[in-house]
Amino acid sequence: MPRLRWLMIGLCMAANAINYIDRANLAVAAPSMSKELGLDATDMGLILSGFFWTYAIMQLPFGYVADRFGARLSLVVAVVWWSACTALTAVGRGFLSLLGLRMLLGIGEAGAYPSFAKVAASWFPRSERSFASSIFDSGSRVGSALAIPLVSWVIATLGWRESFVVTGVLGFAWAVFWMWLYREPENHPKVSPEELARLQAAQERPKTVDAADAQNQVPWLSLFRYRTVWGMMAGFFCLNFVIYFFITWFPTYLVKARGFSLAELGTLGSLPALASIPAGWLGGFASDALYRRGWSLTAARKTCLVGGMLMSSVITLSIIAPNVYVALLCFAVAYGSLAFTAASIWALPGDVAPTPAHVASIGGIQNFASNVAGIVTTTFTGVMLTVTQGSFVIPLIVAGGFCLLGAFIYLFVVGEIAPLPVRDARAPALRPEAAR
């Protein structure tokens, strides 16, 4: 099969890293911004959550757009949009302007993951799709790990406003390379007919000639008739409830609860994100390896999904950690386990989509639900910090509980991991065979 596919998924990983650098910038800059602009913990919680309102909602149309017009167009529009909004955050002057800019940022970043899932499903067979998904998904941890030292250094050197300009420029450079290099396999001049035939044969699903025809076969709204889709939404909500604690409030936790300096935040504070990068690759490799060894796709995916969610619940043990190093170990294990799980989560849209023209739509649907968790965790944590005068105990206990709930959902609510049956898409009610 074409070696070019690794370049394509590598470009997705780079875009995701930029995505999370831009997204995490505000979290790293929050202490400096709060001091200069007079914002309390509740204000910052609402500003951080503002991103997720638009980000979650726009997953739904962006998934449809990626399926209808292709990942090449949907992803470049998304990256240019969010990069411009990131740079404009430098002109924020208070609560309302920052909240508005974060909501605009969320609109652009919503196009990322549905497009990534579309690329992985287009260029990889199911026996390698989880590992491919782990590569593009690891960009989120690369971005989170880079954001802390990079943004901390820019803030210390130039100021918090300049940090948004610097990170915003990265996306514009990426967009040039994407438009130059990316095409779908069937349209890429460097993919030979023989390579394309092998790739399509290995994808093990019937090919849909036209995206519009596929939407007529399985209308977008009918995707909500499947129990598996609802299970994917609920399970991903649980995982992202914890993930977004790391992305939004974790730097503040280290500064306020553990007494970190800005320098320590840029070094020790990046360790959990760094540990999660190889953990995500391991999760993708393990899921695919189990499938290639003869396990059913359901057993291979669910073993990694359930096991990873159970292990991530150790985040709650950080409450009783006797020192900062033990606490960081708990956080590293939890973040790594979540990354391990996420590789299989992002393989699921390609695994269960009834046609190839529904991969990004299902990816957008599950990511919509998962990012409602971003609204909940950022606001909930901010309110709890205000009510408890800065204690992170309740947020960390709740995070561990969501990890256990997620394991239960992936084990019992998500059904067989297989393409959803097209014949039941227009059924007036959810039939047993469509409940997968």
N, C-alpha and C positions, 0 to 999 in steps of 0.2 A: 504494500500500500504506500501511498505517497509520503515521503519524508517531510514534505512541505507542511504537513499537518502540525508538526511540532512548532514550527515558526508561528502558525496561526494561533495556537493555544498559548504560545509565549507572549504574543502581542496582547491577548486577553489578560494574561497575568499582569503585564505591565500597566494596562489600563486600570485594572483593579487596584494595583498598588497606588496609582495616582488618585483613584477614587477615594481610597481610605486615608491617604495623606491629607487630602482636602477636607474630608469628613472629620478627621481627628484633630485638625488644626485648632478648631475652637476649643476642644477639650483641654489641649495643652496650654492654650493661651488664656483659659478661663480665669485662673488666679490673677493674672496681670490685668485682664479686662475688667474683672469685678472690682478691683481696687481703683482703677482709673475712672470707671464709669459709674461707680456706686451701685453695683448690682448685688443682691443677696442670693442665697442658695436657691430659693424658689424662683427668682427671676432667671437665673442661669439654667435651672431645670426646664423652665418653659421655653427658653431660647433653644436649648439643645433638642427638646422634643418637637419644636416647630418644623425642623427638617423632616421628621418622620411622618408628619401628617400628609404632606405632599408626596414624599417618597413612596409611602405605602399606597396611596390612592393611584398614583401614576404608574405603578407596576402593571395594572390591568390594561390600560390602553397601549403601553409600550410593548407588552408581550404580544398583543395582536399585531401591532405595527411591525415588529421584528419578523413575525411569521409571514405577514402579507408582503412586505417590501424587502426583507432580507436584513441580515445583521450588519452588512457593510454600511448601509445608510443609517439604520437606527442607532448604531453605536457611535458613529462620528458626530451625529447631531447631539447625542447625549453628552459626549465628552466636551465638545466646544461650549455647550450651554453651561455645564457645571463649572468649567474652568473660568468662564467669565464671571459667574456669580461668586466664586471663591475670591477672585481678585477684587471684586467690588466690596467685599466685606471690610476691606481696609478703610472704607469711608463711613462705616457705621458709627453713629454718635450716641446711641442709647438703646433702650429696650426695644422699642417698636421697629427701628430701622434694622437692628440685628435680627429680630424675629422675622421680618419680611425677607431679608436676604437669605436666611436659612431655609425658609419655605421655598424660595426660588431655586436654591441649590438642590433641594430634594426632588424637584421636577426633573432636572437634568440627570441626576444620578440614578433615577428610577430605570433608565434605559440600559444600565450596565448588565445586571445579572441575567435578565431574559435573553439578551443578545449573546452573552457568554454561553448559556445553555444551548442556544441555537447553533453556535459554532461547534461546540463539542459533539452535538448529535449529528451535524453535517459531515464532520471530518473523521469521526472515530466510530468503530463498531462497539457493540455493547460489552464485549470482553475487555475493552480498554477504556471505556467511557468514564468509569469511576476515577481512574488515575488521571485522565485528562481533566476531569472536573476538579480533582484535588490540586492540579497545577494552577488553573485559573483562579480557584478559590483561595489558594495560598497567597495570591496577591494582596488579599485583604490583611493578612498577618504581616506580610512584608511591608505594606503601607503603614500599618499600625506601629510596627517596630521602628521604621524609619522616621515616622512622624514625631515621635518623642524626642530623639536626639536632634533631628533636623530643625524642627520648629523651636525647640528649646534654644538651640544655638543662634538661630536667626533672631529670636526675641531678645536674647542676651546681647547680641551684637548690634541689631538695628532697631528692634521694637516689635510689638505684637502686630501693629498694622502692616508693617512691611512683610511679616511672615505670610500673610494671605496673598500678597502680590507674588512673592517668590513661588509659592506652591501652585498658584493659579496658572503660571506660565507653563508648567510642565505638561498640562493637558493639550495645549495648542501644538506643542512640538510633536506629541504622540499622534495627533490627528493627521498630520502630514504623512507620517509613515504608514498609518492604517489605510488611508485612501490609495496610497501608492502600491501597497503589497497585497491587500486582502481581496479575494474573490471566493465564491462558492466553488467546491471541487469541480462541478460540471462546467464551470465557466473559466477556470484558471488555465492559462496557456501552458503552464509547466506540469500539468497533470496529464499524463498520457491516457489514451482510451483504455489500455490494459490496466493501468493503476486505478482508474475510475471504476472499471468493472469489478475489480477485486474488492474495492472499498464498499461498493453497493451490495455485493454479494455477502460480505461479512457483516453488514448492518442488519441482516435477518428480518427485514420487514418489507411489505409491499411499498413501492414508490408511488407517490401521488403526483400526477402530471402537473397540476395547477393548484396553487394555494387557494384560489377562489372556489374551485370545485371541492376541495377538502372542507372548506368552511360551510359549504352547502350540505355536505355529508354529515358533518358534526358541527353544528352551530356553536359559537363561543359560549353562550349561556348554558348549553347542555352539558358542559364540562362539570358544572356544579351538581349534576345528578349522580356523580360517582362517589361512593364512600371513601375510596382510596384518596381522591383529591382532597376531601375534607380532612382525612387523617394526615396527609402531607402538610396541610395548612396548620393544623393544631400542633403537630410535632415540631414544625419549624418555628412556630411562635414560642414554644418552650425553650428551644435552643437559643434563639435570638434574644430572649429576655436576659439571658446570662451574657451572651456575646456583647450586647450593647452596654452592659455595665463596664466591661473592659474598654470599650471605645469611648464612652462619655465620662463616667465618673471615676474610673480607676486612677488617673493622674491626681485628681483631687483627694482620693482616699490616701494615696501615698504621701501627699504633702500634709494633709490635715491629721490623719490618724496615725501615720508612721513617722512624721517629722522629716520627710525628704527635702533636701535642697533642690534647686533647679538642676545642678550638676548631677546629683544622685538620680533625679527623675529621668535624666537623659541617658543614664547607664544602667543601673540596676532595674529601673522601671521598665525597660524594654525586654527584660529576660522572659517573662511569660509569653509575649508575642513572638519572640525569637524561637522559643521551644515549640510553639504551635506550628511553625512552618514545616519541619520534617514530620511532625505528628500527622498533619493533614495529608502529606504525600504517602505516609505509611497507611493511613486509612483508605486512600484510593487504591493503593497497590494490594492491600489485603483483600478488599472486596472483590477486585477483579481476579486475584489469584485463586480465591476460593471458588469462584465461578468456573475458571479454567480447569480446576482440579475435579470438576464433576458435580459440585454442589449446584442445587437449583439457584436461579437468580434471586428468588425470594429469600432462601436461606443465607446466601452470600451477603446480600444487602442488609437484611435485618440483623444478622449477627453483629455487623459493624455499627449499625444504627443504635441498637439497644445497648450493646456493650459500651459504646462511647458515651451515651447519655448517662448511664449508671455511674461510670467512673468520674464524670464531670461534677457530680454532686459533692466531691471533696472540697469544693469552694467554700462550703459552710465551715469546714474545720479551720479556716484561716482566722475565725473569731477567737479561737482558743490557742492560737500559735504563740509560743512563749517569746519569740523574737521575730524580727523582720525577715530573716532568712528562711525560717520555717513557713512564714506566711507566704513569701514569694514562691516557695516550693509548692504549696497548695494551689496557688493561683496558676502556676506553670502547668501542673498536672490537669487542672480543670480546663484551662484554655486549650491545652494540647488535646484533651479528650473531645472537646467541642469541635476542634478542627478535624480530628479523626472522623467524627460523625458527619461533618458537613460535606465531605467528599462524596459519600453515598447519597446524601440529600440532593446534591446537585446532579447526580447521575439519574435520579428518579424521573425527571421530566422526559428525558429521552427514552427511558425504559418503559414508561406507561402511556405515553402519548398515543392516541388511537391512530394518528397519521403523522408523518414528518412535519406537516404544516400546523401542528398543535403543540410542538415542543416548547417554544418560547411563551406561548399563551399559558400553559400549565406552569412553567417556571415563574411567570409573572404573578399568577394566582397564588402560588405557595409563598412567593416572596412578599406579596401584599400582606398576607396574614402574619408573616414573620416580622414585618416591620411595624405592624401595629404594636408589637412588643417593644419597639424602640420608643414609641410614644409613652407606653405604660411605665417602662423601667426608668426612663429619664425623669418623668414627672414624679413617679412614686418615690424614687430615691431622693429627689430634691425636697419633697414635702416631708419625708421621714427625717432628713437631716435638720430641717427647720424645727420640727416637732420635738425631736430628741436632743436638740442642741449639738448636732454634729456626729451622732453615733451611727456607724454603719452596720450594727448588729442585725437589725431587722431586715434591711435589704439583702444581706448575705444569707440569712436563713431562708428567706423567700426564694432566692436564686437557687439554692440547693433543692428546694422542694419542686421547682419547675423542672430541674434536671430529671428527677425521678418520675414526674408526670410524663415528660417527653418519652422516656423509655417505655412506659406503659402504652402510650398511644401508638408508637411505631410497632410494638409487638402485637397489639390486639385490634387496633382500629384500621391501620393500613392493611389492605388485603394482599392478594398475590401480586408480585412484581412482574407484570406482563402488560402488553399493549391493551388498553381498555377496549371493550367490544364496541365497534362502530354501530352494530345493528340496534343497540339499545339507546343510542344517543338521543333519539327523539321521543322516547317513551314518556308517557304522561306521569309516571311515577317510577321510583327507584326499584328496579327489579333485582331479585337476588343475584343473578349472574352479572348484573351491572354494578354490583356493590363493591367491586374490587377497588 
